[in-house]
């Protein structure tokens, strides 16, 4: 991780904590569908490639996101994730 600075976006995501000792990674895993939907709302590009033949089926999905910086605030019961607009990486 690198430190970023920028202005807070109007978008925000609030994720509930299950345990006081949960890390951000744990919290995102517990709320993965909500977090993925949040990323999609910020602008994710998804492309799906599928091929069919008589004996096989193959599919490849590519998900691309712009590099973003986020401000993360921890509370006793929840975490707030806010994307930064006009961010710079320090």
Rosetta silent file (secondary structure, phi, psi, omega in degrees, C-alpha in Angstrom):
SEQUENCE: XXXXXXXXXXXXXXXXXXXXXXXXXXXXXXXXXXXXXXXXXXXXXXXXXXXXXXXXXXXXXXXXXXXXXXXXXXXXXXXXXXXXXXXXXX
SCORE:     score description
SCORE:     0.000 S_00000001
   1 L     0.000  147.946  176.333    0.000    0.000    0.000 S_00000001
   2 L  -125.305  151.680  179.915    1.033    3.548   -0.657 S_00000001
   3 L   -75.576  136.625  179.401   -0.150    6.730    0.969 S_00000001
   4 E  -123.696  156.686  170.735   -2.550    8.822   -1.134 S_00000001
   5 E  -134.374  150.891 -178.511   -4.024   12.274   -0.805 S_00000001
   6 E   170.547 -175.637  179.987   -7.090   13.698   -2.521 S_00000001
   7 E   -97.627  140.955 -178.771  -10.631   14.897   -1.967 S_00000001
   8 E   -67.462  135.238  178.496  -13.274   12.533   -0.614 S_00000001
   9 L   -75.851  166.785  175.847  -15.837   11.397   -3.175 S_00000001
  10 L   -79.546  -14.354  178.090  -19.574   11.599   -2.596 S_00000001
  11 L   -82.008  143.265  173.307  -19.720    7.784   -2.846 S_00000001
  12 L  -152.202  156.450  179.083  -19.198    5.754    0.287 S_00000001
  13 E  -129.719  131.681  177.355  -19.579    2.198    1.461 S_00000001
  14 E  -114.586  122.509  179.676  -20.302    1.138    5.026 S_00000001
  15 E  -118.015  131.524  179.342  -19.478   -2.460    5.955 S_00000001
  16 E   -76.927  143.152  175.282  -20.396   -3.973    9.317 S_00000001
  17 L   -91.372  139.814  176.545  -17.730   -5.672   11.397 S_00000001
  18 L   -90.559  -43.961  179.090  -18.511   -9.099   12.823 S_00000001
  19 L  -121.946  149.707  179.127  -15.577   -9.264   15.246 S_00000001
  20 L   -63.267  -26.208 -176.078  -13.575   -6.465   16.832 S_00000001
  21 L   -91.978    3.406 -179.637  -10.340   -8.081   15.612 S_00000001
  22 L   -61.791  136.165  172.921  -11.393   -8.271   11.943 S_00000001
  23 L   -86.190  170.646  177.816   -8.901   -6.803    9.499 S_00000001
  24 H   -59.688  -40.811  178.056  -10.006   -4.845    6.433 S_00000001
  25 H   -59.880  -43.115  177.257   -9.348   -7.944    4.332 S_00000001
  26 H   -61.665  -44.167 -177.307  -11.617  -10.016    6.616 S_00000001
  27 H   -65.041  -42.195  178.514  -14.383   -7.415    6.459 S_00000001
  28 H   -65.304  -40.804  177.775  -14.248   -7.230    2.655 S_00000001
  29 H   -61.985  -40.150 -179.760  -14.347  -11.046    2.415 S_00000001
  30 H   -69.464  -23.494 -177.495  -17.394  -11.143    4.694 S_00000001
  31 L  -123.658   37.773 -169.712  -19.122   -8.501    2.538 S_00000001
  32 H   -61.741  -39.008 -179.534  -17.643   -9.406   -0.857 S_00000001
  33 H   -66.050  -42.468  177.896  -20.843   -9.013   -2.899 S_00000001
  34 H   -63.288  -41.070 -179.548  -21.561   -5.580   -1.424 S_00000001
  35 H   -67.808  -42.538  178.464  -17.932   -4.527   -2.022 S_00000001
  36 H   -62.797  -42.931  177.789  -17.918   -5.779   -5.645 S_00000001
  37 H   -62.136  -36.698  176.677  -21.180   -3.923   -6.348 S_00000001
  38 H   -63.704  -45.124  177.861  -19.608   -0.784   -4.882 S_00000001
  39 H   -61.392  -41.307  177.568  -16.581   -1.136   -7.184 S_00000001
  40 H   -60.307  -38.627 -179.753  -18.903   -1.605  -10.178 S_00000001
  41 H   -66.477  -22.674  178.568  -20.709    1.626   -9.262 S_00000001
  42 H   -85.255  -13.783  177.908  -17.332    3.430   -9.413 S_00000001
  43 H   113.939   77.641  173.812  -16.641    2.191  -12.926 S_00000001
  44 E  -110.719  140.065  178.065  -15.381   -1.290  -13.588 S_00000001
  45 E  -104.162  126.140  179.411  -15.123   -2.662  -17.102 S_00000001
  46 E  -121.643  134.238  179.583  -15.950   -6.335  -17.515 S_00000001
  47 E  -130.518  133.129 -177.098  -15.404   -8.348  -20.685 S_00000001
  48 E  -119.745  131.166  176.598  -16.409  -11.969  -21.155 S_00000001
  49 E  -115.302  125.434  178.305  -15.053  -14.313  -23.829 S_00000001
  50 E  -130.822  140.059  174.858  -16.857  -17.591  -24.448 S_00000001
  51 E  -131.480  140.306  179.712  -16.224  -20.319  -27.012 S_00000001
  52 E  -122.564  145.075  170.049  -18.335  -23.358  -27.700 S_00000001
  53 L  -145.199 -179.032 -176.764  -17.602  -26.490  -29.631 S_00000001
  54 L   -61.221  -34.229 -173.706  -19.128  -29.921  -29.821 S_00000001
  55 L  -117.093    0.776 -177.049  -17.064  -31.241  -26.919 S_00000001
  56 L  -150.796  160.971  176.092  -16.003  -28.242  -24.916 S_00000001
  57 E  -140.005  127.446  178.756  -16.971  -24.906  -23.483 S_00000001
  58 E  -127.788  141.777  176.217  -14.451  -22.271  -22.430 S_00000001
  59 E  -141.513  141.047  177.395  -15.032  -18.911  -20.840 S_00000001
  60 E  -131.304  131.377  178.119  -12.674  -16.144  -19.751 S_00000001
  61 E  -120.505  130.419  177.998  -13.742  -13.069  -17.831 S_00000001
  62 E  -115.614  127.784  177.619  -11.573   -9.977  -17.513 S_00000001
  63 E  -117.084  125.633 -177.770  -12.368   -7.309  -14.928 S_00000001
  64 E  -124.192  134.627  179.266  -10.527   -4.001  -15.182 S_00000001
  65 E  -129.787  146.865  172.394  -10.685   -1.107  -12.747 S_00000001
  66 L   -66.325  149.966  174.399   -9.052    2.286  -12.732 S_00000001
  67 L   -65.878  126.461 -177.879   -6.400    2.705  -10.070 S_00000001
  68 L  -129.928  152.078  170.163   -8.164    4.277   -7.112 S_00000001
  69 E  -109.999  146.110 -178.237   -7.203    5.443   -3.683 S_00000001
  70 E  -128.593  146.093  170.488   -9.583    4.987   -0.776 S_00000001
  71 E   -98.501  127.624 -177.890   -9.982    6.543    2.637 S_00000001
  72 E  -121.428  122.027  178.005  -10.872    3.846    5.191 S_00000001
  73 E  -113.612  124.546  178.098  -12.260    4.753    8.614 S_00000001
  74 E   -95.892  137.502  174.091  -12.611    2.042   11.269 S_00000001
  75 L  -122.767  176.393  178.188  -15.243    2.258   13.986 S_00000001
  76 L   -64.826  -32.573 -173.416  -16.068   -0.265   16.731 S_00000001
  77 L  -117.958  -11.301 -178.306  -18.936   -1.768   14.709 S_00000001
  78 E  -153.318  168.494  177.281  -18.369   -0.778   11.083 S_00000001
  79 E  -125.156  136.313  176.134  -15.882    0.386    8.444 S_00000001
  80 E  -109.668  128.003  179.517  -16.447    3.278    6.033 S_00000001
  81 E  -116.561  122.100 -177.933  -14.716    3.155    2.637 S_00000001
  82 E  -127.163  123.035  176.302  -14.632    6.365    0.580 S_00000001
  83 E   -70.893  148.164  177.405  -12.894    6.689   -2.815 S_00000001
  84 E   -98.896  131.464  174.368  -10.652    9.715   -3.293 S_00000001
  85 E   -92.057  153.962  178.002  -11.107   11.940   -6.332 S_00000001
  86 E    49.734   46.088 -175.027   -8.160   13.784   -7.901 S_00000001
  87 E   -85.558  154.610  172.507   -5.791   11.649   -5.869 S_00000001
  88 E  -128.668  143.948  179.544   -2.028   11.637   -5.910 S_00000001
  89 E   -95.919  129.756 -178.497    0.172    8.826   -4.655 S_00000001
  90 L   -95.852    0.000    0.000    2.956    9.888   -2.298 S_00000001
